[in-house]
């Protein structure tokens, strides 16, 4: 299915209207695109849309009217990804023309909302430089306006805008994966860890969303485990070089690195190595590290009694119990390999949220 795009713009601005109409015409073949130009039309459309029919992306044009900002906020609350084209409306000389009280109120609202948009599109180098100086959002794209300049053709403007949409769709794909795809990923991870499909792994009955699944594996740096699991399970997947696909990331994103690059190599004491792993995971749980920890827990030279004692000495017993619950869900660690019985409480949920939100904008 083509991505579903909703353009929101002010009907009173003729230049923006021409820009939006140009996008609507140019992207009609590749997207399910529509546009609204008033607050009433936007509210009506959002009210009519059932959850499964909501837009994939809401693209707001301009920020001079409060209904445009409310559209961005409404989209965010509904879990719809957003992008804004500024159309020069945040330039310093534009803001100076506004009343102080109005400017301060709008400024605070703008900063809050624009910080959480997936991308900000500026129409030129100066506008980009001025916006970047605000330090509100690092995900900035510069796409010239074919309505007002001949430095770009309408076709190129539409193509570059579509590339931004695709980049948004390809970001934080775990958020958009259906239950079947997540279940398939878990099955693949289990097979990739154990190297044996008899360890509870099974083929999915319904084909998952392979693009999102493989992109998520790339962004979490677990593609090697996923590829191995897929091979063991004899699955057919599309040819997709996920390393070449662009996506947006949160400002604090760092590509996960193997635990040994953080805590050092294995020193010959399996129990000590596992304790060091758990201590690092407690600082910042990442899927890659949970997979690596699960592999270590499956090793034959783990001494459960000594490991339990070491965890107690390090004050990690309670955290490990919660972590075991998460491992049972994410990597399907078998209970017989858990040094401590799993615990599911509010702190366990916090670990789940940290894992889920690792790529969240």
N, C-alpha and C positions, 0 to 999 in steps of 0.2 A: 504494500500500500504506500502511496506517496505521502510524504510528510504534510501535515496540515498546518498552515500558517494563517494567522490573523494579523492584518495590518491595522493599526489604530492611529488616526491622524486628525488634526483640527480642520474642519471644513472651511474655516475662515481664511486659511493660508493657501493661496493659489499655487505658489511654488512647491510647497510640500505636497499638495494635491497632485500636481503633475508628476512629481517624483514617485509617489505611491502608485499612480495609474501606470507609469512606465514599468514599475516592478510587477504590478499585477498582470500586465500583458506579457511581459518577458518571462515570467515564471509559471505561467498557466499550464504549460506542457509538462513541467517537472514536479509541480507541487499542487496540492489542493489549497488554493489561496483565496482569501476573501478580505474585505476591508470594511471598516466602519469609521464614521467621522464625527460622531456625537456621543456624549455620555449615555443618553437614553438608548441609542442603538447598541452600544457596548453592553449595557446592563441587560437588555432584552436578549441579546445573543447568548450571553453567559448563562442566563436563567434557563433558556431553552435547551442548551447543550447538556446532554447527559454525560456522565463522567467519561464513558468510552469514546464519546464523540468530541471531547474538548480538543482545542488546538494543541499541537505539539509545541508550538512556539508562538508567543505573542510579540510582535515587533511594533514598538511605539515610535512614532515620528514626532520629534519635538518634545519640549518639556516646559513650555511657557504657560500651559493651562493645567489647572489642578486635575481635570478629568483624565488627562494623560498619565499623571502620576498615580491617580487612583486605579487606573487600569493596570499599571505595573504592580501595584500593591495587591490588587485583587488576584492577579495571575499568580503571584508568589504564594498567596494563601491557598490557592487552589492547586499548587504543585506544578504549575505550568511554567516552562522556561521562558525567559524574556531576553530581548535585545532592544537597545534604544539607539536611534540615530538622532544626534543632537540638533542638526540643522542650524548651527550657529547660535543657539539660544542660551548657551552657557558662556558665551564670550564676555570678557570683562566689560566692554563698552555697552553691552546689552543689559547686564546686571546693574550698571551704574544709573540707568534710566528709571529704575524702580524705586518705590518708596522704601525707606529703611525697614519699617516694620514688616512690610510685605516680603521684602527680600530675605530677611532673617528667617521668617517662617518657612518660606519656600526653600531656602538654602538648606535648612536642617532636614526637611522632608526629602529633598533631592539627594542629599548625601546618603541618607539611610537607604533609599530605594535603589539608587544607581550602584551602590556598593555591591548589591546582591544580584544585579543583572549578569547574565552569562557573558555578554559582550557589549561594548559601546562602539558605535560606528561614528567616526568623524568624517567630514567631507573634504578635508584638506590638511596640509601639514601644519599650518598655524593653529587651526582649531585643535588638532591633535596635541600639539605642544602645550597649548593653554589648558586643555583638559588634564593632561598628564601631570601638570604642575599642582593640580588639586589633590592628587594621590588618592582618589576615590576608588579607582578600579584599574587594575593593570591589564585587563583583557580588552585592549583597544585595537580596532581595525580602521584603517584609512581607506575609504572608497569614495572617489570623486563623484560628483553629481552630474550625470549626463544632461540634466535639464539646463544647467547653468554654465557648463564648460565643455569644450571639445577635446579635453585631454583624455576622455574616456568615452567609449561608445555605449549606447544603451545596452547592447548585448553583453559587453564586458562588465558593466555595472551590475546587471542581473546575475551574471555568472559568479562574480565575486561575492555578491550578497548570498547567493545560494550556498557558496562554500562556507560562509559564516554559519548558516543554518545547519549544514551538515556537521560542522565542527561542534556545534551545540548538541546535536543529536548524539554524537559520538563521545560525549563527555559523561562521566559518572554513570556508565551504562547499567550498573547494578540496580540503580534506582528505578529503571524502566524495564528490567527483566521480569518476565512472568514467572509464576511459581514453578512451572514445568522446567524452564531454563535454569532456575536456581537449583532445583532438585537434580537436574542433569549435571550441573557444574559440581555439586557435592559428590555425586557418584564418580565423576571423572577424577576429582581430587583424591578420593579414597583409593581408586585403582592406581593413580599415579604415585601415591605414597607407598602403598604395599607392594606394588609390582605384581599383584595377583588378583585376578577378577573374582576368585572364589571367596574373597574376604568381604562378602556382602554386597559387592558391586553388581549392578545389572544394567542392561540396556534400557534407555527410556523408550516408552511406547510412542511418544509424539516427538517429532523433531523440534529441538529448541531453537531459540533465536541465536543462531551461530554468530552473527556479526557482533551483537552485544556481548555474548559470552566470551568470545575470543578477545575482544577489545578490553574487557574487564581483566582478563588474565594478563594481557600485555601491560596494562596500567598498574596492576599490582605486582608485576614482575614474577608471575608464576606460570608463564607460558610453557616452560620446559616440563613442569609437572603435568599441566593440562594436555600438552601434546603427547606425552608418554601414556597418560591414562586413556586418551582417545585411541591411540594405537592399540593398546591392550584390549580395549573394548570393541575394536574392529569397526569404529564409527566412520562414516563418510562425512567430510566437512568441506565447505567451500574453500577455494584457494584465496587466501586473504593475508597479505603482508601487513600485519597489524602495527609493525614498527614504523610504517610509512604513513599511518593515518593520524591526522592532527586532532587534538582535543583540547578543551580548556580544563585548567586545574585550579584548585584553591591556591591562594597566595603562599601558604605555608607548605605546599606539596613538595615532597622530596621523593624521588623514585626509590622504592624499597630496595635495600641491599641485603644480601645474605647475612645471617646472624654472625657468622664467623668473621666477617669484615668489621663487625662492631664490638664483639666481645672477645675476639681472638680465636685461634684454632683449638681443636680438641687436644687436651693435654694428657690423655690417657686415663682420666678418672671420669667415667660416664656420669656418675651422680653429681659431681661438681659441675660438669658441663651443663647438665639439665637445670641445675639451680641457677647458673649464670644466665641461661636462656630465659627462664621464667622471670628473673629479676629484670631483664631487658624488656620483655613483653609487658611487664607491669608498668613500665614507663610510657610505652607507646605501642599498643597492640596492633599488629599488621598481619594480614592474611599469610603472607610469605613466611613470617616467623612462626605462626601457628602450625603451618605445614611442616616446617623444619623441626619444631618441637615434637610434633606427633611422630615423626620418623625416629627421633631419638628414644621416645618412650616405648617404641616397639622393639628396641634392641634387647638382646638376651642378657647383656651384662649389667642391666639396671638392678640395683639392690633396693627394693622398696623400703625396707625398714630403715636403712641408712639414709635414703633420700628423704623420707618423712622427717627424720631427725634433723637433717641439714636444713630443710625448709622451715622447721620450727625455729632453729637457731637464727635464721635470717628474717624471721617475722613474715614469712610468705605463705603460711599454711592456709589462712582464710582466702587469700587471693587465688591460690592454686586450686582450691575447691571450686571456686567460681569459674576459673579458667577451664577446669575439666568439663564443666557443663557446656561451655561454649565449644570446646573441642568435640564433644559428642555430637554437636549439631553441625559444625562447619567442616570438620575433617572426618567425622564418624569414628573417632577414637573409641575402641572397644573398652567397656568398663573394666575388664580384666587387666588392662594395661594402665589404669589410672592409679597413681600412688595414693590418692586421697579421694574419698567419695565426693561426687559432684554436688554443688549447692546452687540453687536457682533463686535469686532474690533481686532486690533493686540494684545492687552493685554488679550482679551478673548482667543485668540489662544494660548497665552503663558500658560494660565491655562490648556487648553487641552493638551498641550505638556508635562507639568509637570506630569499630570495624566498618560498619555500614556507611558512616559519614566521612571516611578517609578521603574520598574524592569529591565530596559535596562542595559546591560553590557557596 
